[in-house]
């Protein structure tokens, strides 16, 4: 398993999203990191982000930003915020990568001072080539390769090599006893719990095992 770190520079004056531009231009706020992001079926983005500074000013911006559907903040000087907001073309193109089964985006994502975004993805050389070709064909941002190499995960990083769906399936399999000795659950049991077909569960578990054991073996 390998990693690829990319640097993306938006060409539009609004950056990756108008909300991000407003937050970046506010001197009383510091955007620290994105810990989770997900492109929902209704076209909105669900984001868990970390920030610091003037929380009241942050809430003023979120309340007045027309693209924000909802948000919640916890903490004082350094806080965590969950928000749901409408996507735009640039952000949608980036978030669609997360739906690719053969690519996993490593979090947290750290904000860059110059407005660019650095992102590390985990996969193999074939998926990286396809991703790079797709990314360089887009008109909304410039992209450059920062570094690439063999991926050596720690315990937290290992979980992040799996997609959200794969983590859900693995958790169900473990909870139902699929990996106990003797085995207490079958593909059919996991499939029933998740409303999937048995063949789909089998395919997912084989890919999960390949990815996890491949990472452990280096």
N, C-alpha and C positions, 0 to 999 in steps of 0.2 A: 504494500500500500504506500502511496506517495502523497505529498502535499504540494500545492501550488499557491503562492501568495501573489495576488494581483493588486495593482494600484489603479483606481478608476477616478478620472477627473471629468466632472460634468461640463458639457459645453454650454448649457443653458444658464442664464443669469440667476435662475432660481435654485441652482444646484440640483440635487437629486429630488427635492420636493420643496414647495414653497414654505411649508411648516418648518422644515429643517433650516432653511435660510433665515427665517425670522428668529429662531432660537439661537442660531450661530451669531447673528448680528447684535444680540442683546448682551451688553457688557457685564451685566450683573449675574449672568448665568454661565455655567460651564457644563457642556454635554460630556459625560464621562465615557459611557459604553452602552452598547446594545447587547442585552443578554438573551433575548429571544425575539424572533420576528416570524410572522406567518401571513401569507396572502390568503384571505378568506374567499369563499365562493361568491360572495356578494360584491367582490371587487375592492373591499376595504382591507386595510393592513392592521394587524394586531401586533403591538410592539411593547416589549418590556425593556425599559431603558433606565439608566442610572444617571443622575445629574447632581449638581451642587450649586450653591449660591442662593439667590433670592427666590424662594419658593413661591411667594405671593406674586411676583412678576411672572414666573412660569405659568401659574394658573391664569393670570390675566391674558397671556398670549394664547393659551389653549382654549379659553372660553370665547375669545374673539375670533379665532381662526375658523373660517367657514368650512374647511375640509375636515375638521375634527368632529367625529360623531359622539365620542364619550372619552372620559379619562378619569384616572384615580391616582392620587399621590400619597405616599407614605414616607414619613421621615421629616427632618428639619433641615439642617445645614447641608447634609448629603442625603438624598432621597431617591426612592425608586418610584417610577411612574409606569402605569399600564395605560395605554391609549389605543383607541381605534379611530382611524382616519381614512379618508378616501385616497386611493392610489392615483398616481399620474403615470404618463407613458414611460418615463425614465425609470421610476421606481418599480413599475410593473415588470419591465424587462429584466431587472436584476432579481426580483423576488421569484420570477418564474424558474430561475435556476434551482431554487430550493425544491421544486417539485420533481426535479430530475433524480431518478432513483440511484444513478451511478455517481452523483455528486453530493457531498455533504458540506455545508458551510460551517466552519468552526466559529464558535462564539466563546467569549464576548468579542464584539467588534469595537475597536477603539476609534474614536473620532480623531481625524487629522486636523491640525491647526490651519492648513492651507485650504480646507474645504474638500479635499479629496477623500476617498474612502479606500482603506486597505482591507482586503478580504482574503482569508486563507480557505481554500477548498480542499477536500480530501477525496481521493479516488485513484484512478490509474491513468497511465499516459494516454490511452485512447480517448478516455472521457475528457481529459485536459485539452487535447487537440481539438475535439469537437466544440468544447466550451470556448476556447480561444477564437476559433474561426467564427463562431456565432457572435461573440462579443465584439470582435473587430469589424463586423459587418454593420453594426448599429451606428446610428447617427447621433445619439444622445450623449455619448461620453467617449473620451479617449481611454485607452487601457494599455498598461505596460506590465510585464512580468517582473516582480521584485526578486523572488527566489523560488526554487523548487528543490525537492529532495525526498529521502525516505522518511516516512512518518513513524515516529515512535511515541505512542500515546501513554499518558499516565492513566490512572483509574477514571478520572472525570473525562479526559479526552477520549478514552475508549468508548464511553457511552455516546459521545458526540459524533463518532464515526457512523452511527446509525441514523437513518431518517426518523422523523417523528412517527411515521406508520410502523417502521421496523421496531422501534422502542416499545410501541403499544403492543405489538404482537409478541415480542420477547417477554414483556412483563406478564402478559396473560398466560403464556406457556409456562413460565416459572411458577406463577401463582397456582396454576392448575396441577402442577406436578409432572409436567412433561419431562423435566430434566432430573427427576428424582430416581433413585435406585432402590427398588424396582420402579419402573416408569408407571405413573398413576394417571396419565392422560394421553390421548392420541391426537393426531391432526384433526380428527373430527370434533373432539371436545373443544379444542382451541377455536376451530372454525365456528362452532355453534355459539361460543361466548362472544365472538366478534362479528357475527353475521357475515361470514366469508365462506367461500368454498374450501373444501379440504385440500384441493390441489393448490389453491392460492396460498394457503397457510404453509404447505410443504415447500413451495417455491421460496416464500419469504424466509422461512427458517433456514433453509440451505444457504441463502445469500447472507443472512445474519451470521451464521456460523463461519462461512468463508471469510467474511470481513473481520470478525472478532478474532478468530484464530490466526488469520493472516497477519493482523496487527501485532498479536502477542508473539508470533514466531519471528517477526521482523522481516 
